[in-house]
């Protein structure tokens, strides 16, 4: 039986569609929904040891707040939210899921074409290949 569902978000529309699907799964199974935003470290450390992340803390909070509101609108009473800082988004999703007893992962996919996927990689594919539990990939609009 599914008890904890993790949905990773990045502020995109396809991530919000993943939240809607994850919320539907959570309400159907009675599972707890955990929404996680991975704040990716890009370009190493800046001057003075300051790290360069894609979001400020306020921006990451906003991404999580929007996703939590979408989950509530989709029927989830009390979604958990978490921010994780990491250089490797897929690995961070997997490690969080393993460490927090998640038994189903939902991720969005932008549907990148072959060349783009080859050059940029695919978080959803990597999560699917490495996860310890079932993974649902939701195609964005």
C-alpha positions, 0 to 999 in steps of 0.5 A, a space after each residue: 500500500 502506498 503511504 508516501 508520495 513524493 512530487 518534485 517541482 521546479 515552478 514549471 507548468 509541467 511540474 504543476 500537472 505532476 502535482 495534480 496527478 500526485 494529488 489524485 494518487 494521494 487522495 485515492 490511496 490515502 497517502 501523504 503527499 510530499 512536495 519537494 523543490 530541488 534548488 540546483 547548484 550551478 557553476 560551483 561556488 562564487 566569490 567569497 564561498 557564496 554558492 550559486 543556486 538557481 533560486 533564492 530562498 524566497 523563490 524556492 519558497 514561492 515554488 513550493 507554496 504554489 505547488 502546495 496550493 495546487 495540491 490543496 485545490 486538487 483535494 490534498 488536505 495537508 501536503 508536506 513541503 521540503 527544499 533540498 539544495 543539490 548539484 544533482 537534481 535526480 540524485 537529490 530526489 532519489 536520496 530524499 525518497 529513500 531517506 523519508 520512506 517514500 514509496 512512489 515518486 511523481 515527476 513532470 517531464 517537459 517532453 524534450 526532443 531527442 537532441 535536447 534530451 541528449 545534450 541536457 539530460 533528463 531528470 525524469 528518465 534518470 529518476 526512473 532508472 535509479 529509483 527504489 520505488 515506482 515512478 510516474 512521469 507526467 507529460 506537461 502541456 
